[in-house]
């Protein structure tokens, strides 16, 4: 720990924010955001226009014929996941803690085609936008064309002159690598020490170059940024600051609304969403979309490992990317590899500091317990990081802090009509042998 952390000593931070003592001790905590506010009379963020979500949705629809051709598993070329009710999991969670009111759902981004994680939304979208920009500028493509022509060899040759670079703990790298290599780009994925070996192997099989580091996510991202800056024909996918990634995630909210078309989401039927968080790009983009589509009926809570609560620290202190988990004595070591991030996205923290309802943390052992429980009750497998949202409903309804949040926002008597939605962020591509090992832990 350093002597000064974003302008204050550790002792001064602990005096200012007493909950930090428990965070620094790697305890499970629940923090509700004192800046969370109604959307009445304000925009979610000055940096992003809601119309940009619609533009992103239109771009994805333009690419649907291409995706349907090169990835038949997408069906119509729209990358989307099912929404599943979890009655058995709800009963099991209620038997072990507070009896949950309302309905429990899983947004199954673990089943997203192409790369089996939430990163298939933002990551693939950014690669597609990059390809479109190049093809419109240099390849003779026009927006009115059938984008299936991008599968032709002439476009692969065009994209082969360009590079896409990213730093990743795993799932973003998979999305970027698989999509970028299929289009024909030269793809380099800088991967942190906690990235799973099978993800590195799969990327190499798909044609991406993988560079491994003995350091964490931030080091991999910094190396990727340096590589891209040295080559004018390189595009760096910046998970910490990319507006394009952010918008790709945000598109999901409109699709979720269609999946809930027969169920009201309003002041009397609130929607509580629990989002695993690493650097913050995916849950940030999803939150922006959810608040845009559902307004004040959407309450978004981020979930992080106790050893890697980067977004929690950024929001609590108000210093965002200026603070790191290591500043507060934490090692950033977790089995939830996709969430092993030491420093949060300042872009997400700044833009959504009034729209994130709160953050809670979970121990690795709890993630493994939930992994087995979900498999036993609903026969659904998720990788450990994707289980991080499941403690949320019980914490919200059963803890003193959660009940205070409900009371503060007039939600105490709305719970019978509420919907708890856990966003499953990954697991669809985990090899069967590793699934067996994880389940047996």
C-alpha positions, 0 to 999 in steps of 0.5 A, a space after each residue: 500500500 502506498 502512502 497516499 491514495 488519490 490524495 488521502 492516506 489509507 487512514 484518512 480513507 478509512 475514517 471517511 468511509 468506514 465500510 472500507 475496513 471490511 472491503 480491505 479485509 476481503 469481507 463480503 459487503 453490500 454498498 448502496 450508492 448515495 448518488 443514485 437518483 431518479 432519471 426525472 429531468 436528466 439524461 443518463 450521461 452527457 457523453 452518450 446520446 440514447 439515439 446511439 443505441 438505436 444506431 448500434 442496433 441498426 448496424 447489428 441488423 445490417 451485419 445479420 446476413 453476414 453473421 448468418 452466413 459465417 456463423 450458422 449457429 446464430 440462425 438469423 444472424 442476430 446474436 441474442 440469448 434466452 431469458 429463463 425463469 428459475 423457479 427451482 433456483 429461487 426455492 433453493 435460495 429461499 430455503 438457505 436465506 430470506 424467502 424471495 418475493 417476486 420472480 427470479 430470471 436468468 439472462 443467459 448470455 452464457 448461451 450467446 452464439 459465437 463466443 459464449 459470453 456477454 462479451 459477444 455483445 460489445 466485443 463483436 460489435 466493435 469488431 463489426 463497426 471497425 470492419 464496416 468503417 474500413 469496407 465503406 471507406 476502402 472496399 466499395 461497400 455501401 450501407 444499402 448492400 447485403 452485408 453477406 458480401 463481407 464473407 467474400 475473399 476480396 474483403 478478407 484480403 482488405 481486412 488482412 492489412 489491418 490489425 485489431 489489438 485487445 488486452 483481456 482476462 479471457 472472454 473479451 479476447 475470445 469475442 474479439 479474436 474469434 470475430 476478428 480472425 473470421 473477418 480476416 484481421 490480424 488479431 493480437 490478444 494480450 492476456 493477463 496471468 489469470 486468463 484460463 489456459 483453455 481460452 488462450 488455446 482456443 484463441 490460437 486455434 481460431 487464428 489469433 496471436 496470444 501474448 501472455 503476461 505474468 501480471 494482471 489485467 491492467 498490464 495486459 491492457 497497457 501492453 495492447 495499447 502500446 502495440 496499437 499506438 505504434 501502428 497506424 493500421 491497428 485498432 485498439 479495443 479499449 475495454 476501459 474507455 470504449 464508447 463503441 463497446 459500451 453501445 454494443 452492450 446497451 443494445 441488449 436492453 431493448 431486446 430484453 424489453 421484447 422478451 418481457 413484453 407480456 410482463 409489466 415493468 413499471 413503478 409497481 413492478 420493479 426490475 432488479 438486475 444483478 450484473 457481474 463486474 470486472 473493469 465495468 464495460 459490460 455491466 456499464 453498457 447494460 446499465 445504460 441501456 436498461 435505464 434508457 429503456 426501463 427508466 426508474 423501474 430498473 435498479 442495477 447492482 454490480 457484483 464483484 469478487 471480494 479480492 477484486 472490488 475495483 468498481 466498488 472502490 472507484 464509486 465509493 471513493 469517487 476517484 474511479 480509475 485513480 484507485 486500485 484494489 492494491 491501494 487498499 491491501 487486496 491482491 486481485 486474485 480470484 477464481 472469477 477470472 473475468 472479474 480479476 480487475 484491479 482498477 475500474 473504468 473511469 468512463 463507466 464510473 463517471 457516466 453512471 455514478 447516479 445510475 448504479 444502485 449499488 455494489 456487493 461482493 462475494 467470496 470465491 467459495 460462494 461462487 462455487 457453491 452457487 455453481 453447483 446449486 444452479 446445476 443441481 436445480 436448473 441443470 444450467 452451467 455457468 463459469 464461476 465469474 458468471 455466478 457473482 450476481 446470484 447473491 443479490 436478491 437475497 442481499 437486497 431483500 434480507 440485509 439491513 442495507 438492502 431493506 434500507 434501499 427498498 424503503 428509501 425508494 418506496 419499494 418495500 410493498 412492490 416486491 411481490 410484483 418484482 422481477 429479479 434478473 441475474 445476468 449470466 455473463 459466461 460459461 458456454 464455451 468452457 470445455 466439458 472436462 473443466 466443467 466437471 472439475 469446477 462442479 466437483 469442487 
